[in-house]
Amino acid sequence: MRLTSTSPTQLEIIAKQLLAFAPDNRIFLFYGEMGTGKTTLIKAICHELGVKDNVTSPTFSIVNEYIASRSRKAYHFDFYRLKNQTEAMDLGYEEYFYSGAYCFIEWPEMVPDLLPPHYVTIKIEVTGQNTREIIIEQF
């Protein structure tokens, strides 16, 4: 699926479409250069899931935990600062990835051998000053 965003307000619609596209999947991998809007899209998805917490990038903490509606958990990872996959292993990534909770993973290319077999990829490309092309695939 390919979607185009020309403003942050469209992200709420895109978040709904994304969740409808993969209703049974809980692992979402976000690819894109720094500043393309990965965290902004994750905020919109979390809002759609009923998260009331302030959704921020876990750049330094590596993972943030949020509570969504019906007490479902959602985890937001930012693996940009990892030196190697061992750091994710030390974090106990399996407990998160296989918990059945939503997992939103920025910079998944830092942990390629640790990713579960089923996931959704979201590739965000800058195509203009305020325009993003969002390519969504389910595996």
N, C-alpha and C positions, 0 to 999 in steps of 0.2 A: 504494500500500500504506500502511495506517495501523497503527501500533504504539503501544502504551502502555507506558511504563516507570514503575514505582513504586519502584525501587531501583537503585543503581549495579550491583548484581550481575546484574540482568537485561540489562545492556548487552552482555555477552558473547553472549548468545542473539540479541539484536538485531543485533549485528555480523555474526554468521553468516548471519542472514536477509538482511541488506543485501547482503552479498557474493554470496549465492546468487541474489538477485533480479537482480543486474546482473553476471554473471560475466565478461563481456567488456568492461565499461566500466572505465576507469581514472581518470576525472575525476569527483570528488565535490564538490559545492557545498553548503556548510553555512550555513543561514540561521537566525537566531534572535537575540533580544536578548542583551545582555551577561549572562553568568551562567546561561544556559539549559542549558549542558552540551555545547556543541559540541566543545570540546577533550576532554572526558571520553569522549564517544562515539568520537572519533578515536583516543584511546588504546585503546579496546576493539577497534576495527577493526585497528589496528596489531598488537595482541597476537594477534588471530586470524590475521594474515598472518605471524606469526613474528618480529616485530620484538623484539629484545632490548634495544635502546637505551631510555633514559628519554625518553618522549614528553612534551614540554612545548609550551606555546603559543609560537610564534615571534613574539610581539608586537613585540619590538624588532629582531630579526634579519630579519623578514619571512618567511623560509623556513628550515625545518629539513629535513635529509636523514636518512633512516633506512635501514638495510639489513634487509630482510625475509628470509624463508627462501628458499633457492635463490639467494641473492645478488641478489634483486630489490630495486630501490630504491623508496622511497616518499618523497614530498615533502609537507610540511605547511606551508601558507601561512596567514598572518594579515595581511590587507590593511587592517585597521582604521585603522592610522596613516598610510596613504597620503594624500597631498594631492591627487594626480591620477593618471590612468592612465599618464602618462609615467614615473612612478617605477617602475612594474611593467615597462615597456618597457626602462628602463635596467637593471633586474635581469636581463633576458634571459628573461622569462617563457616565450617560445616554446620554448626549449630544454627546459624542464621540462614544459610542457603537452603537447608533441608527442613526448616521449621514449618513450612507451609504459609509463612507470612510473606507479604510483599517485600521484595528486595530490589531496590533501585541502585544500580551499580554504575558509577562514573569511572572511566578509565579501566574497563575490564581487560584491556590488552596487557595490563600489568600482571594479571593472574590467569593467563590462558589455560593452564593445566588444572585449575581448580574449579572451573565453571561447571555447573550441572549440565546434564545432557539436553534439557529442554529449557528454552528461554525465548525471549523476544528481543530483537536488536532494534535500536532506534539510532539512526545515523542522522546527525544534524549538520547541514552544510549552509554556510553563509552564501546567499546568492544576490544580496543587495544590502544597502545600509540597514534596512529594517526588515528584510526578507530572509526567511529560512526555508530550505527544502528539508522535509523530514521524511526519511525512508524507513518504513517499519516492516520487519519480516519476523515470522514465527518459526522456530526450529524445535 
